[in-house]
Amino acid sequence: MFLLGTHRTVAQRFRLYADRKLGAGNFFWHAWRVARDRDRPLLFHPDVNAPDWARQELTGLSLDDLRVAAIRYAHWYRAQGVRPGTHVGLHTRDGLQGLIHHIAITGLGAAAVHCNPKMAPKTAAEYFLRTETTVLVGDADLLKGLADAWAEDAAGRARPRVEDIARLERTAPRPAGRLENFPHRHTDDDLIMISHSSGTTGRPKAPVFHHGSFFAGKRERLWTFPSLRTDRLLTALPHSHSAGISYLSIAILLGIPTLILDDADGDRLAQAINRFRPTTVLGFPLTLAQIRPEDITAEGARNIHTWHGMGDASHERHIRPLIAFGRRTEGGRELPGSRYLDGLGSSEMGMVLFKQAYTPQSARYARHIGTPAKVVRKAAVLDVHGRELPDGQAGMLGVKTPSVTAGYLDDPTLTEESTVNGFFLTGDIMRRENGTDWFHLDRTPDVIHTAEGPVYSLPLEEVVLMTTQALDAAVVAVGDPEVPGKSQPLAVVLFTDGSERDPDAELAACNAALARQGLSPLRGLLLATDRSELPVGVTGKVLKRVLRERHRSVLHGPAQAQLAVTGATAPWQG
């Protein structure tokens, strides 16, 4: 906690902290009200489509700039009939414009329906219809994709009214006078956002977020999030995702200069680090994993003290190269190397639920995700009946937290199935040790059900990645040729350095390493030739359901050049 030398003074932060009316629907207006530096550049947003974007001068928008734009858009939305409770869609690659429109929409008491621009047009078109979106703003080409998909809708369902977001930026007029009843006076139960899940297990779900619950846990961050006047934030999160909106709201509340990076990959992120020279970098695990350390300059990394990975827990293979950069302060001493905050959460949780800090001195990884965050009132490992399991046994993770979604907009059955004995089921398989240490083993649909018992894929992936030093890998269930109806683990491994590798040698090395750790061996290892053979969804998570379907019979068929297979599986070791 820093009391002095911060962008917001102690008095300003306490004023925000103590204001019970502050929530997810009005964070911007409260931040603007308490700030005394409303004209200071705050949000930076390079045009990554420009060939020389990483060398262009960075100009930022101030709180006053954001306020004027949000009022213009709110005036336009109100003219389109948007009122409290209206569902307004946003479908854009422009993270800054998406945020400003979010502020305008929630300022009217309406709910912003965010959709990742990488989502397939037909999937996105169906998502906006089932979320009852009535007005939709987005990029022209994305809107065209939606229109084409809707034209094929045999049901002829009502479509939203659409508008090009770039045209609105140029033409939306300022109101002649003050907007009445703006910003909206929210209550805790007001719906302010619908932001879809990753969709890795099927159709993207539509969890809902409310003014009070989506802000739960964020109030404490007014004191704990790095906010010294030397701090600069770079966010490579998908800014249509609830996590993107969440962290941008904290940055605005605390007044932290922030660069919003669109369509982030490893190359763009390295360039942005070199240009912006942040102290904190945010991203989903795969985005951070794609950074080539040699692309980051000494000057760019000099001040980095923290990396934030969130969503799925990150792998040791991806964390270690990053924490070699920068410098951090511990116990009043400046030390070489940064820290990596590995956060486990999901779209439905509203914020990270578990957090583990790694530094260059860390020796224990193995999917250790630390302890529950303060916002979690209770976490437990549960059996299929919702009964709490003792330490050492694997089971479903259940949490009780005020930040959790109230449910899924269009699927009350799924909402009911996601709750048992007062716990919300996150879809994760966990094990707890010593009462306090939690280990992430798998996602529920990804557990590999072998003849010898369940095999959890994530600990195997940890070993595969460290052994092979590949960019990415996934361990998935494929059909067991000896035991019909059962599965065996197959690793799909992606290298990007162009070197030739022997799959038999890689498989032998991985199984030797797995044996040393008492883990189940792989039955096969497949070398992916490119990313299409290890596909990811819109948030960068590997689509294991696609791999399971694609390789279901791989152990039954003829030999393949890139595939190595063992003989009959060795006895399973728990």
Secondary structure, DSSP 8 states (H G I E B T S, - for coil): ---SSBSS-HHHHHHHHH-TT--TTTHHHHHHHH-S-TTS--EE---TTSTTGGGS---EE-HHHHHHHHHHHHHHHHHTT--TT-EEEEE-S-HHHHHHHHHHHHHTT-EEEE--TTS-HHHHHHHHHHTT--EEEE-HHHHHHHHHHHHT-TT-----EEEEHHHHHHH----SS--TT-S----TT-EEEEE----TTSS---BEEETTGGGTTHHHHHHHS--BTT--EEE-S-TTSHHHHHHHHHHHHHT--EEE-SS--HHHHHHHHHHH--SEEEE-HHHHHT--GGGS-HHHHTT--EEEEEES---HHHHHHHHTSSEEEETTEEEES-EEEEEE--GGGSS--EEEEE-TT----TTEEEEE-TT-SEEEEE-TTS-B--TT-EEEEEEE-TTS-S-BTT-HHHHHHTEETTEEEEEEEEEEETTTEEEEEEEGGG-EEETTEEE-HHHHHHHHHHHH--SEEEEEEEE-SSSTT-EEEEEEEE--S-----HHHHHHHHHHHHHHTT----SEEEEESSGGGS-B-TTS-B-HHHHHHHTTTTTTS---TTEEE-SS------
